[in-house]
Amino acid sequence: MIDLSPELLTAIMLGGIVVGVLTGFPVGFVIGGIGLIVGYSVFGDIIGQVLYERAIGLLINYILLAVPLFIFMGTMLEYSGIAGKMFDALYVWFGSTRGGLAVTTVLIGTIVAATVGIIAASVTMLTLVALPTMVKRGYSKSLAAGSVCAGGCLGILIPPSVMLVLYGPMANISVGKLFFGAFIPGFMLSGLYCTYILIHSYLQPKIAPAIPPELMPRISYWKKTVNLIIAVLPTGILIVSVLGVIFMGVAPPSEAAGMGAFVATLLTIAYGRFNFKVLKDVSLSTLRSTGFIFLLLAAAVAFIGVFVRGGGDEVVEKLIVGVPGGRWGSFAAIMFIIFILGFIIDPLAIIFLMVPIITPIAATLEFNPLWFALMVCVNFQMAFMTPPFAMAIFVVRGSVAPELGVTMGDIIRGVIPFVFLIMIGLGLLIIFPELILWLPGMMIK
C-alpha cells in the first residue's frame, strides 16, 4: 500500500478526472477507474468490500425507482406528438408577434418540462417541431437554436426532473420538496428567456420577423382558445397525475412516477401513436438511459468512497471555507467550481461527485439545504449549454435537418445570451430566497 497525504490524494484524484475526461474516455469509466486504482493502492483489498456495500446501499434506494419510470414517461411522450399539437395551437396566438415563434418554443419547453424531465427528449422534440418553422420563417439561426436549447434545458429543472430525483438521495433531501422548490425558479428562467427574446426582436426586427397576417390561419379568438385548451389539457392531466399526488401527500415520487408512466402511455394511445414498435423503442431507450445513469452512479460512489476515506473532502472543505469573503465568498467559489466543471464533465457526473462533498460544506456555512441544492441545480442549466461538453448543443446539432443549414457555430452563438440570463436568475434567487422556499413550505405533509 502507498502512503498518500490527503492533499496529494486530492490532487491525484481530481486531477485524474480532468485528464481522463480530456483524453476522451467515457466519464463513468474514468471516475470508477480512478476510485478503484487509488483505493486499492492506498487501502488495499478491504476497499473492495467497502465500495461494494456503499454502491449497493445507494442503488437499492427506493426513491431511485422513479428514475426509469420518469425516463419511460418522458420518452413515451416524445412519441405521442403532444409537443407538435401544442406548437400548432400556440403558433396562431404568437406567430404574428416579433419573436413570437421563439417565445412559443420556450413556452412549449416549459410545459413539456413539467411532463418529460429528461433533457435529450425535450431538446429533440423542440428541434424537430419548432426549429424548422423558425428558420423557414426567416428567424436568425442563432436565436432559433438558442431558444430551442434554453427551452429544452428547462426539463432538467422543472419537475418531474430525473436530475432532482438523483440529487435528493445524494444530499439526503426530500425529492418532493426539491420538486416544488424548483417550480418557481424554472418558471422565472422561462420568463427571463421570453422577455429577452421579445426585447431583442423589437430592437432587431430582422432576426425574428412577425409572420404576415395573410399567412396566419384565419380563425376566431374563441376557436383559438378552444384549440389551445385541447392541446394543453392532456399535459395538465399528466402534471396533476404526477405532481398533484406528491403535493397533496398522497404518494411519494416513486409511486407518482409509475402513475405518470401509465398516463403517458394512455395519452400516446389516445393520440393514435402507440404500437408495439413504439413500446419496444421506448423500453430500450429507457433501459439504455437508466443503465448509463446507474453505472455512473456506482462509479461515483466508488470514487467518493475512496476520496472521503482518504481525507479529500476535508481538504476541499478547508480550501472553500478559507476563501475570502466569508460564507458568501465560499458560496461563490462553489458556484464557480460547478460552472467550470460544466465545461468538461457531464452534469450527472458533477452531481454524483460534488453533492456528497459540497452538501456538508453548505451545512457548515449554515445555508438552507433546500435553497442551496436548488441553487446548484439552476447552475447546472449552464452546464448543458456551455461547450465543449454541452449536451443540449450536441442534441440540437444531431437532430436538426441538414437542409436547414444550422451550424455548430450558430448554436453556440445562440446559447450565450441565455447562459447570462441564468446568471441573472441565480442573482435573483440569492436576493429573494423565498422564490425557492415558499412552495415547498405549502406542501401537505
Secondary structure as UniProt FT lines:
FT   HELIX           6..22
FT   TURN            23..24
FT   HELIX           27..43
FT   TURN            44..45
FT   HELIX           46..59
FT   HELIX           62..65
FT   HELIX           66..80
FT   HELIX           82..94
FT   TURN            95..96
FT   TURN            98..99
FT   HELIX           100..113
FT   TURN            114..115
FT   HELIX           119..129
FT   HELIX           131..136
FT   TURN            137..138
FT   HELIX           141..153
FT   HELIX           154..156
FT   HELIX           162..171
FT   HELIX           175..203
FT   HELIX           205..207
FT   HELIX           213..215
FT   HELIX           221..239
FT   HELIX           240..244
FT   HELIX           245..247
FT   TURN            248..249
FT   HELIX           253..270
FT   TURN            271..272
FT   HELIX           276..309
FT   TURN            310..311
FT   HELIX           312..321
FT   TURN            324..325
FT   HELIX           326..344
FT   HELIX           347..364
FT   TURN            365..366
FT   HELIX           369..383
FT   TURN            384..385
FT   TURN            387..389
FT   HELIX           391..399
FT   HELIX           402..404
FT   HELIX           408..431
FT   HELIX           434..441
//
